[in-house]
Amino acid sequence: MQIDIIIKLFEVVFPVFFIIGLGYFFGKKNPNFDSNIITGFAGKIGVPCLLFYSLTLNHLDFNIFLKFAGITLICIGLFAIMGMVVLALLKRNIFRELPPILLPNTGNMGFAFCLFAYGQKGFAIASVSVAVVSILHFTLNIFLAKGKFTFEPLLKSIPLYVIFIAAIFLYFNIPVPKFVSNTTMLIAYTTIVLVLSSLGMALSTLKTVSISKTLIISLTRLLGGPAIGFAVIKFFGLTGYQAGALFIQCSMPAAVLTYLLAKMYSSKEHADNIASVIAASTTISVITIPIIIFIALTYFN
């Protein structure tokens, strides 16, 4: 049994880190490559198709959608409390530098791990977390980075409208036309490759500052996230692929988008601190994620 789990673990982890590694080395070899092309495609076309396809793939029950959206919000609320305590102790800005702890990389990395670990059902559950985190990026994340709330980024967010459309399909149990599901499937799987490689390219340019504090914040995200996820799973009595997908999503490193938004709306100091956490947490996750996947496959299979 242990051998089977180890083989499955390798099958889950290797493809994701291999593609990130390809992106990293491509970024090092081509430092002037304009990754905004990939980011623009992913944000406007790829991620919306990915969300729609994954949410409607297995005719996910609308009540399950709402349940896991609520559970994801509870997890993020607990991440917020944990993050503010740690940042206060480190004498860091508890609002501007909270997003890397608050919002894990559920889209770039978590999606793929859940797909390989639990198949299409885990993929669908993971998509709910991605949907919630995506909305929070364009509301709460911008508010924390900018210090001012505005609806404009949210109203311009294509994923928000796609999530709303997918919710209608789920609520009324409307079958998705085959040509739509086939098209979104092709774009969705292409997007996974693109966002993983773009993550590697982003890591090739990020620098680390204030190493000791950066390590503490990174470990808070990587160790505190799964601890909270496990506690929430036990509280709600989740089992199987639902528990496993949530546990994996809670355990991801800091999201790259938190740096991009900080770069747009915060001071250079805060943006550099966030970049450091992303670089460090993603690097350390090479060690932590195999452990997380092993636990998920062992206890939530």
N, C-alpha and C positions, 0 to 999 in steps of 0.2 A: 504493500500500500504506500509506504513512504517513497519507494522508487517511482511509483506512478505519479505521486504528487510532485516530486522533484522534476520529472520529465515535463509534467504539465506546467510547472513553474517556469522552466526554461522556455517553453513554447509561448508563454504569455509575455515574459519580460524581454526576451532577446529582440523580437521584431521592433518594439517601441524604442529601446535604447539604441539599436542599430541605425534606425532612421534618424534619430536625434543626432547621433554621432556623424552620420553622413552630412547632415546640415551644418554641424559644427565645423567639420573640416572644409566644407565648401565655403563657409563664411571666412575661415582663416585664409584660404587660397584666393578668395575674391572679396576682399574687404570693402570694395566700392560697389558691390552688387546692391541694387535697390530692392530691398526686401519688402518695401511698401507695395510692390506689385502683388506679392503673395498675400500680404495683410489685407489689401483692398479687396481682392477676389474672395478671400475667406470671410471677411466681415459682411460683404454685400450679397454674396451668392452662396459660397460654400457652407458656412455655418448655418444659415437659414435652411438650406436643403438638408443638412445633416440633422438639424433639430426636427424638421417635419418628418423626415423618413424614419428616424429612430422612435419618435413619439407615436407614429401611426403604424409602425411596422407590424406589431403583434396585436393590434386592436387593444391597446392598453386601456384598461377600465378607467373611466373618468374619475371615479372615486379614489382609485389607486394613484392617479395623477395628482389629485388634490392632497391626498395623504402624504405622499413623498415630497411634495412642494412644501407642505407645512413642516414636515420633519427636517427638511433641509434648512428652512428658516430658523428652526430651533437650534440646530447645530451651529449655524452662523452666529446666532445670538450668543451662544456659549463661547464661540471663538472670539467674539468681540470682548466679552468680559475677561477672558484669559489674556488677550492681547493688550488691553488697556492696563491691566495689572503689571504685566512684564515691562511694557514701555514706560510706565510711571516709575518703576524701580530702576530702570536704566536711564531715567531722565531724558527720554526721547519724547518727541511730540506725539501724544497719544491719539491724535486725530489724523494728522497728515501721514503718519507712518504705520497706521493700523491696517490698511488694505492687504499687505502681503500675508498677514496672519489671518485676516478675516476671510479672504477669498482664495481658496486653493485652486490649483490648475486642473480643474475638472474637465475642461474642454480639450486642451492640447494633449494631455497625458491620460487623465482618468478615463475618458471615453474609450480609448484604445485598450487599456488594461481590462476594463469591464467587459468589453466585447470578446477579447481572447479568453478571459477567465470563465465567463458565464454565457457566452453566445448572445443571440439576439434578445433574449429576455433580460439579461443583465444590461445589455446595450440600451434597452428601452428605459429601465429604471435609472441608469446613469444619465440619460438625456433629461430627466426631470431636474436633477441637480444642476446640469449645465444650463437649463432654461432659467432657473432661479438665479444662479450666479451671473448669467449674462445680463439679466435685468438689473441686478444690483450693481454691476460694473458701470452702467450708464445712468445710475441714480445715486446710490449711496457712495460709490467709489469716487465719482466726480465731486459730490458734495464734500467728502473728506479732503480731497486733493485741492479743491478750489476754495473751500470754506463758505460756499454759497450754493443753495439749491436752485436748480433750474430744470424745467421740463423739456427744454429744447433738445438735448442729446437723446433723451428717451423717445421723443416723438419722431426723431430721425433714425431710430434704431430699427432696422429691417427685421432682426430676429424677434423683436417684440410682436410685430404683426403676424409673423409666421407662427409663433407660439399661440397666439389668439386663434388663428385659423385652424391649427392642429387641435386646439381645445374644442372647437366646434365639431370637428370630425369625431373626436372622442365622445363628446357629450351626446350627440345625436346618433352615434354608432354608424356613421356614413362610411361606406366602403370607398377606399381611395382607388381611382382609375388606374389600371395597370400601367399605362404609359407614363403616368405621373410618378408612381412608385419606382418604376424602372429608371426614369430620368434622375430622380432625387437620389436613388441608390448609387448610381455611377458618380454623381457629383459628391455625395457624402463620403464615399470611400476614398475618392481622390483628395478631398479636403483633409481627411485624417493624415494622409501622407504629407500634404503641403504644410499643415500646421505643425506637425512634428519636426519636419525639416527646418521650418522657419524658427522654431524654438531653438534648435541647434545653432542656427545662424545668429540669433539674438544673443545666445550665451557666448559666442565667440567675440563679442564686442563689449560685454558687460564687465565692469571692474569691481573689485572688492575694496571697501574702505572700512575703518574701525572694526578690525577683524574679530575682536573678542565680543563686542556687542552684537555684531552681525551673526556670529555663531550662536549666541544665546537666542536671538530672535528666530533664526532658522530652525534650531532644535525645538523651539516652542511650537512652530508650525508643524514640524515633522513628527514630534512625539505627542504633543498636546492634541493635535488633530485626531489621530486614531484613538487616543484615550477617550476623548469626548464622543467620537463616533461609536465606540464600543459600548459606552455607558448608555447612549441614546438607543442603540439596538436592543440592549437588555431591557431598558425601561418600556419600550413599545413591543417587546416580545417578537422581534423580527427574526426570521430564519431563512436559510437557503440563499438563493441568488439575490433576493431583495436585501438581506443583511449584508452579504458580501459586496454588492455593488456600492451600497452606502458607505461601508467601512473603507473601501478603496478610495472613493471620492473624498472622504474626510481626511485621508492620509497623504494627499498630494502636496507637492511643494508649492511655493508662492507662484501666482499667475503672472505671466509676462505683461499682461494688459495693465496691471497695477502700476508698472513702471512707465508705460507709454502714456497713461493718463496723468501720472505725477509729473512727467516731463512737460506735459502741456499746461498743467494748472498749478503746480507747486514750485517752490524755489529749487535751485540746483542742488542745494545741500540735502533736502528731503528726497529728491529724485535719485541722487547718488546713493543715499542710504537704502532706498527701496531696491535699486539695481543690485546692490551688494547682497541683499537678502535673497533675491531671486537667483543670482548666480550661485551663492553658497548652498541654499536649500535644494536647488536642482542637482547640484554636484553631489551633495550628501545623500540625496534620494537614490543614487545608484546603489547605495548600501541598504537604505531603509525600505525601499519599495519591494525588493525580493522577499524581505521578511514579512512585509504587509501582505503580499500576495500569497505567501506560504500559509500565513495564519488564516487568510480568507478561504483558501482552498481546503484547509484542514477542518476549520470549525463551521464554515458557512457554505458547505457544498451540497 
